[in-house]
Amino acid sequence: MGRPPYRLLRESDRTRIKDIQQRYKKPLTGSEREYLINKRREIARVIADLIWFAQELPEDQLRQVFTDETVDMLISSLLIQSDNQSRSKDPNLSETIEREFRIAAMLMQKGAAKCFERVDRKNHAFTEVVQMDALRTMSLLTYAAIGKGASTSLWNYGFNSKKYEKD
């Protein structure tokens, strides 16, 4: 009989976190504070491992892990609070909203740079128009979201400039 599959959060962790969340306005006990610090460290290690997997696994393995559905659920949970009651109880609501907007702006900028890779590079005039419109739109949306405009180039967002150098 093999080991049970790894889980970052066991059911007892979920219960403990919900208990802490219910009394969040009260000061945390020393053990609660230590518990949450340790969980944040574990989560940071898991994120580092996911990054490593995304960079190292072959495509046939990646497409089984990072499906449209799993990535959508992850992004949605980072950007959209599903439980309005917990949102109304958030003592740091303005910081939460700002974090959500920063993440959304970053995803938009990196996503636009990736999508731009599909633009026909042989049609330089079209490429320039699409890039300028994308930058203008991203800049306006980024300013609306976080009060700063997007940078002046898609190159800053991981755009593959070698692919689009003039022939």
Buried (B, 14 or more C-beta within 10 A) or exposed (E): EEEEEEEEEEEEBEEBBEEBEEEEEEEEEEEBEEBBEEBEEEEEEEEEEEEEEEEEBEEEEBEEEBEEEEEEEEEEEEEEBEEEEEEEEEEEEEEEBBEBBBBBBBEBBBEBBBEBEEBEBEEEEEBEEBBEEBBEEBBEBBEEBBEEBBBEEBEEBEBEEEEBEEE
